[in-house]
Amino acid sequence: MKIAQFYDKDRIRLGIIDADRLIPIDFQGEMIDFIKNGSDYKLSGSSLPLSSIKLAPPVTNPSKIVAIGLNYMDHIRESKGEVPESPLIFAKFPSSLIGHNDWITWDENLTKKVDFEAELAVIIGKTIHNCPKNEVMKTIFGYTCANDVSARDLQFGDGQWVRGKSLDTFCPLGPWIVTSDDIPDPHSLSIRCWLNGQIMQDSNTSMMIFKLPELISLISKNFTLIPGDIILTGTPHGVGTFRDPPIYMKEGDEVVVEIEKVGRLVNICRTV
């Protein structure tokens, strides 16, 4: 099942995606409420063409966004880094979330080196703490596309990553969630990123160093994960900062993240 959040006047509603249309559902609450107790719902009204609606981020107001660095072997090679002994964990603030077709914005007085990172995002479906590896996959509600937008000058200049990763609009997510039953193996999906129609990243989630059972089990030993929490699982090779010469996003650029069986997330860049 593909399930999305969309704007209906001044509120967010839920809908089921069917090809190029959305069927609203009769459910009181947003995505996190649906994850917790959404088994009782019914379709509501006629389907709408996706071109006629504005999608919201598939999760709004998560308690946390946990992100992973250096989790693809091909990305480690391009960065000339070393394979980490354990997952490199950092955070992105929930205020950085935007949805499909929203603007990625930044102040050029603050950063001039804004980079793209295509990532598979996991949406947690159950409250877990110290979850065993063999139980992890049962706790996943679904998957979506993410762009771990990064201000490289802030990230590398600060010596830690949170500020450079958490500016407003720096976590595009969407366009919808594909529930876990539709993706039995999340470790064999093609993952790509285009910038202005040019392919920049082209890899496969099989390149992950720490697979989801190990990754989420470890995270849950440190932080209790609750329904709607988001985990960004790392990016493959091809990011702009390690190119020669480096390529950074600029005013008017279109950036697209596409993950097999999940969807296609599109955003436009704007400086403010």
N, C-alpha and C positions, 0 to 999 in steps of 0.2 A: 504494500500500500504506500502511496505517496500522499503525504498530508502537509498542508501549508497553512500559514497564517496570512490573512489579507485584511486590508483596511476597508471598513464599511462605514463611511462618514467619520464619526469621531471615536470609533471603537475598532478593536481587532477581533476578527472572527476566524473560524477554522473551515477548511474545505478539503475535499478529496480531489486529487489531480487525476483526470482521465484524458490521456492524450494531450490535446491543446486546450482543454477546458477544465474549469474548476466547478465542483458541485458543493455548494455550502452545506454544512451540517448543523443540525439543531443541537447546540451544546453551549451551556453557560460557563464561560471561562476561556482561558487562553491555553497555549500548548502545554505548559507545565501542569495545569489542572487536568488536561486530557491525558497526559502521560500517567498521572497518578490514578485517575479513575474514569477513563474515557471509554470503557467498554459499552456503556449505555448511551448510545446516540443514534440519531436517524438523519437521513438526508433531508434537506430543507430547500424546497423550491427548485427552479430550473437551473441547469448548468450555465456557467458564464464563460465566454471566451477569455483565455488568459490575457490576451492583448487589451482587454477592457478593464482590467483590475490592476491595482498596485499591491504587490506582495510585501508583507512585512518580514523582518527576520523570522526564521522558523521557530526560534525560541527568543522570548523577551524576558528580561530580568532574571537570568540564571543566577544562582548563588555564587558561581565561580566559573571562570574559563581557565582551564589548566592547559598549558602548551608545552610541547616537547621540542628541544633543539637537537640537531645533529642525529637524527634518527633514520637517515637514508644513507646507505653506503656510498652511492654516487655523489651525494652532496658533500660528504666528508672528503672524498677525493678532490673535488673541485676547490674546497676551502683549505686544502692541505692540512686538515685537522687530524686528530687521533680518534680512534673509535672509543667512545666513552665506556667505562666499566659498568655504569648504571645510567638510566635515563637522566638527561639534563632537563630539569623541570623549571618552568617559569610561569608567570601569570600574565593574563591580559585582563584589563578591567571591563566589566560588563557595559560600561558607557561607551566602549569602542564599537559596539555592535551596530551594523547596518544590514540592509537586505539587498536582494536582487534589484538591479537597476538604480540603486541609490548612489549618491556621489561620495567618492573618497576625497576628503578635503584636508589641506594642511596650510599652515602659515610659512611662507618661504623665509621669513625672518627667524623661524624656529628650526626648520630643517630644509635642506636642499638635496637630500639623498634618500628618496622614498622608493622602496623596493617592493617587489611582489613575491609571494610564496604560496604556491598552490598546496593545499593540504586536505586530507580526509578528516572530517570532524565526526566524532562519536558523541551521541546524545545519550546520557545515562537515564535508565528507566526505573531504577530501584535505589533505595537507600542502602549503601554498602560501607562497611568498615572492615579492613583487614580481610578482604575477600580472597579466597583461594583461587589460584589460576584456573582450575577446572570448573569454577562457577562463574567466571567473568562474563562469558559470552551470553549467558542467560540474563544478565543485568543490563544489556544494551537495548535501548528502545529503537535506535535507528542511526542513520548516517546522513550527512549533508556535506556540501562543498564549503570550503573556507579559504580565505586569502589572509594569510598572516602578514599583513602590511607592516613594513618595518622602516623606521627612520634610522638608517645605518649610522649617520653621524652621531646621533644620540645614543644608539645602542652600543657602539664601540667606544664612544667618548666617555660614557658614564662608567664603563667597566661592569655594569650589570644591565639587564635587558628590559626591565619592566617599562620604563618611561618611553623608550624608543619603539616599543611594541603596543603601547596602550593609548596613543593619542586618539581623540575622538574620531570616529569613522574608520579606525584601523583594523576592524575585524568584520569584513563582509562575510555574510553567512547565507547560504541558501542554494537554490531557490526554494526548496522544500526539504522535508525529511522523508527518506525511504526507510520503511521499518525493517528491522533486522531479519525478519522472516523472508524478505525478498532478496537479501544478500547473504547467502549462507557462508560465503568465503570472502571476507573483506580484504584478504591478503593477496588477491589476484586481480586487482582492478587497474586499468590504465588510468593515469593521472597526467593532465596536461595544463599548460598555461600559455595563453596567447597575449601579446601586447601589440595592439593596432594591427591585428591579423597575422602577425609573425609568431610562429611557434617558438617559445622560450624554454619551456620545461616539457619534457616528454619522457615519462618513466612509468613505473608500475609499483603498486603498494607491496609487491613481493620483495622490494628492495628495503623494506623496513628492517632495522636491526632488532629493535624490541617490538615483538608482535603484541597484539592487543591483550591477550591473557596475562603476559608478564608485565606489560606496561600498566594496565589498569589495576592489577593486583598490587603492584608497588605503590601507585598513587594512593590507593585506598588504605594502605598501611599508615600513611602520613596525614591524609585528610579524609574525613567522611564525605562521600559523594552522595548527592541526593538527586531525585528526579529533575531533569532539565539541565543538569550540569553539562558543560561542554568540554570535550578533550580534543585539542588539535594535535595530530599525531606526527607532525614533522613534515618537512618539504624535501623533494628530490633535487637533483642538480639542475642548473640552468638559471639560477637567480641572477639578478642584474649586477650585484656588487662584485662578484667574482669573475665577471667577464673582462676581456681586454680589448678595448677600454670598457669600463663599467657602464651599464645602462640603468638609468633611474627613470621613474615615471615623472610625467610633467603634465601641465595644464592641457586638458582635452584628450588625454590618452584613454583608450578603452582597454581594459584588462579583463580577460575571461579565464575562469577556472572550470575545467570540465573533468568529471570523474565518471568512468564507465559505470553504468547501471544506477548512477545517482542523479546526475543532472549537470546543468551548465549555469554558472554564476557569472553575471556580467555587471561591471561597474565602470563608471567614467570618473576621471580624475579632475579635480579643480583646486586651484590655489586661492587662498582668501587673504 
